[in-house]
Amino acid sequence: MEKRSRKRNKKKRMWILGMIVIIILVLILARAMWMRRRAKPAGAEAGEIPTAQVTRQSITSELSSSGTLAAKDTYTITSLVEGEVIMADFEEGDQVEKGQILYQIDPSSIDSELNTASNSVSRAENSYNSAAENYAEVQAKWSGNTYKATETGYIKNLYVEAGDKINNGSQIADIYSDAMMKLRLPFLREEAALIPVGSQAVITLSGTGEQLPGVVTVVSSMDETLSGGRLVRYITITVANPGGMTGDMTATAVVGEFSCSEEGGFTVAVDKTMSASISGNSGVEIASLLVNEGDYVTEGQPIFTITEKSAKDLLENYKTSLEQAEEGLESAKNKLESTKDNLENYTITAPISGQVIQKAAKTGDNISRSGNADTTMAVIYDLSSLTFEMSIDELDIQKVEVGQIVEVTADAFEGETFTGKVTNVSLQSSYSNGVTNYPVTVTLDEAGKLLPGMNVDGTIIIDKAENVLTIPVDSLMRGNRVYVKDDTAASDSEERGRGVPAGFKAVEVTTGLTSDQYVEILEGLSEGDQVYVDQSSKNTEVFGGMQGFPAGGPGMGGPGMGGSGMRNTGGSGSRR
């Protein structure tokens, strides 16, 4: 029983295997019949040699590229300051003019800064003027490397000698002079208030009755009380000593119509200690004395000389102080100017004329500046013209010039063509996938209904040739050869070995302008000639400016140039 079961299974497997073999044979036969039917028309087509006729027509050399339209100029309004927007009298869609006020930001926060800066300039100017006066004074005082007397009179005591080093405030000498005397007298308060400094006075010496002229030099504003409760103010009168006048003598005086309330005594006008006025801490060293005690000196007369080094150091100290004051004044002025400039930033004007595309800030908004990010307040487009950039391959950029006509089409307006001109050829290239491209700016003559952001295709017209002999680009072979139909050509021609089809002869031609489809023929062919068209170059890729062809094919393909994937409908654009 088990044996019969094994036999049945073996027969079943043999039957399945046979059926598989039959199916495979049927499939092979069907494939062979299909290939035979397909081979017949292919062979028929192979027997036909494609040709084209030499004709006259106009051809154009072009460069094409896509781009996105943009406004002629675009400006984003931002604020350089912080604060509340107190004015924004415009809306989106408005047409604004360059210089028109768009925003006013509350400037109260900068007012105090402006006042502080103004006060700083005033203080700095005072410091500079004082330093300039001191420098001029010390130059005069120490001219000739000498120190000069500041008073006129006799030297009662001399406190310095050669070799001494004196500093600011050091005592030099006591000066005494009775050539001028001072008389201090009380006048009634109401009368003294009416007497100005510089008034002429008549002095009467007590005892002798001698009268001398004098001048009011001081009028006190302090009230004092004399006997009897009289309120007075003291007036000082200076009078020239006629000789013999001493401090023991007394006198009265009349000033205008007012008389003094009682007599007063005389004092000498000059009786003081002359001290050095020296800037800095280094002081000066006395080289030699020019006067002695008891000598009579006049104001400005040299008293002693100082060493060369002392004189140089002294002037340098004053000069340094002057320069520092000048720097301080310049810094204060710069701060004031920058504050004024910053104040101008609180008024924001339109930098260009154009249409407001976006208004992001309105009256009442608070503008803040956090970090380096600027807050966009508005966006303005200058829509007087539209532009876009074409990316041109390095192989073709030399053919592009400013002013060339550009034909423009847009996906949004199918069937319409716009015109523009090349307005800039940039040298700032970009490199990608082994190819260098240059941006070329195109400005449209009339934008029509086109809008910024629309995609467009631009075609630059490089060159044109009118009514010229042309052949298809696929008819031009290597070496500028064209295969021309000639029924007299032998089928076993030697040139057959070089790829010349039977019934054709090779002719060398001179070419001119080349477009994406046709080549201008300058010499070598006549209108009406039949030329061979190489089918092997069809649907080949454009690479490196030369159209490729299959290995073993006779043609070189058309010389249409493009590079880096950009469609070049114009080829080289030059005549050869």
Buried (B, 14 or more C-beta within 10 A) or exposed (E): EEEEEEEEEEEEEEEEEEEEEEEEEEEEEEEEEEEEEEEEEEEEEEEEBBBBEBEEEBBBBBBBBBBEBBBBBBBBBBBBBBBBBBBBEBEEEBEBEEEEBBBBBBBEEBEEBBEEBBEBBEEBBEBBEEBBEBBEEBEEBBEEBBBBBBBBBBBBEBBBEEEBBBEEEBBBBBBBBBBBBBBBBBBBBEBBEBBEEEBEBBBBBEEEEEEBEBBBBEBBEEEEEEEEEEBBBBBBBBBBBEEEBEEEBBBBBBBEEBBBBEBBBBEBBBBBEBBBBBBBEBBBBBBEBBBEEEEBBEEEBBBBBBBEEBBEBBBEBBBBBBEEBBEBBEEBBEBBEEBEEBBEBBEBBBBBBBBBBEBBBEEEBEBEEEEEEEBEBBBBBBBEBBBBBBBBBBBBBEBBEEEBBBBBBBEEBEEEEBEBBBBEBEEEEEEEEEBBBBBBBBBBEEBEEBBBEBEBBBBBBBBBBEEBBBBBBBBBBEEBBBBBBBEEBEEEBEBBEEBBBEBBBBBEBEBBBBBBBBBBBBEBBEEEBBBBBBEBBBEBEBEEBBBBBEEEBBBBBBBBBBBBEBBBBBBBBEBE
